[in-house]
Amino acid sequence: MRFAVWTIACVAAVAAAPVNAQDSAAALRQDIQTLRQTLDQMERRLQAIESGKPPPTQTRIAAPAVPGTMDLPAAPPAALAAQAQVPGMGQAILPQRDSVADPSTAASRPDSAAGPTDPELKGFFAIPNTDTLIRIGGYAKLDAIADARAAGDQEQFITSSIPVGSAHRDVANFTLHAKQTRFSFEARRPTTHGNLRFYLENDFFGSSDSYQFRLRHAYGQLGNTYAGYGYSTFMDADSLPDTLDFAGPGGAGYLLVAGIHHSFAMGKGNTLTVAAEDPDTQLSNPAAGIMPVDQLPDVTVTARMERDWGHLQLGAVARSLGYDGDAGDGRRVAGGLQLSGSAAVGEQDLLLFGMLGGKGLARYTADLTGSGMDAVVTADGRLQALSLYGGFVGYTHYWSPLWRSNLIYGQLTSGRNAALAADAFRQSRYGVFNLLWSPAPSWTMGMELLYGQLEEQSGQRGDTMRLQGSLQYNFIK
């Protein structure tokens, strides 16, 4: 092998020799010195290989210039990419996990750090002559859905939409769609004020009857200051369970909203986040002449603790609900709390949970956002914030590096109120069991069995079962 090294060095010397007879002696001496340094490096690497030790890191040395040739980089493109440092590349504290919908990737984090589903921030590449790195991501996902009876929403399993007492509620249905397919664009760069991150994400759930492009996230974050559109600070993306169903448990906190927030570091793994978010008073069946009024932003405060076993998050939201009508107006302060988290159980299991409760909190839940269940105007003109409480628990088990299963239960309950209509929401239950297979990092397929039940204020109930199969291809994984 030593003879081969010397042979290569000699060939390199001949190839690099000047072809112009007028080259100066100084230039020739520089070329010889460069070749000697290259030969010394090759000798050290050979000795390391023969001794069984890892070869030392190779220093980049400029190749001797040859008249009439182009200057080429000393390291190949792959080596250059490996040397690129992604801003915010700090080690993720939370235990690594897999997720079909992968909500953790889009979540805002202090200093734009990596999350548990993307700890290595793979797929970034540099824009030449800048400090900016970009990544194009997302996935293509096909869902095959079979309902034993009417489920209301044929593409997402939203338990609050299950028909109750309908003449066609016993009709089975089959749906095939790819609306969860999404695209994302991300840019990161370091600045003197911290890491800058820009994130944009869309899917095709913008319409119930067509594939309308819908905005999911569009925000910028500099250091610990976030501004734009995306997850509410009140919700906890890292606690959401791994389901093929797009909606997830109805008792989970979930809201996409415009807002601004800032996080304060409270020691390693601990943060406090304060946010102001776009308000939206949602009234239940308001009478003619009554319109919701928003005069102040929703304010949230979230305390979070991250450890290598998992995390805990306590979020609080305060809201100013109001209405204006022909016969008068009304105002009400409302809000609630959510405790959520995750915990590793051994080396192959993960526990996820969330519990929430309060008044005027429907907008911040997966099941009832947009339902009008924040408040109701009584017959005498008083504005009542509706009570709501619920939660979910999920358990993930990894059968092997390629196979995993999730068992999930969720429930959401609203208090009885005489001012509500008889068919208004009272309670929902959500149950899931799935089996997922990921034979390659960018390919996931699986089957999922779902059960949902809805109870109305009148006490009537409706339920259904759904079988869902999915095939997903991730662009970057």
Secondary structure, DSSP 8 states (H G I E B T S, - for coil): -HHHHHHHHHHHHHHHS---TT--HHHHHHHHHHHHHHHHHHHHHHHHHHHTS-------------TTS----SS-HHHHHHH---TT-----S-----SS-HHHHS--GGG---TT-TT-TT-EE-TTSS-EEEEEEEEEEEEEEESS--S-SSS--GGG--SS-TTTT--EEEEE-TT-EEEEEEEEEETTEEEEEEEEEESBS-SSS-B-EEEEEEEEETTEEEEEEE-TTS-GGG----SSSS--TTSB--EEEEEEEEEE-STTEEEEEEEE-----BSS--TTEEE---S-EEEEEEEEEETTEEEEEEEEEEEEEEEETTEEEEEEEEEEEEEEEEEETTTEEEEEEEEEEES-GGGBTTTTTSS-SEEE-TTS-EEE-EEEEEEEEEEEESSSSEEEEEEEEEEEE---TTS-TTSEEEEEEEEEEEEEEEETTEEEEEEEEEEEEEETTS-EEEEEEEEEEEEEES--
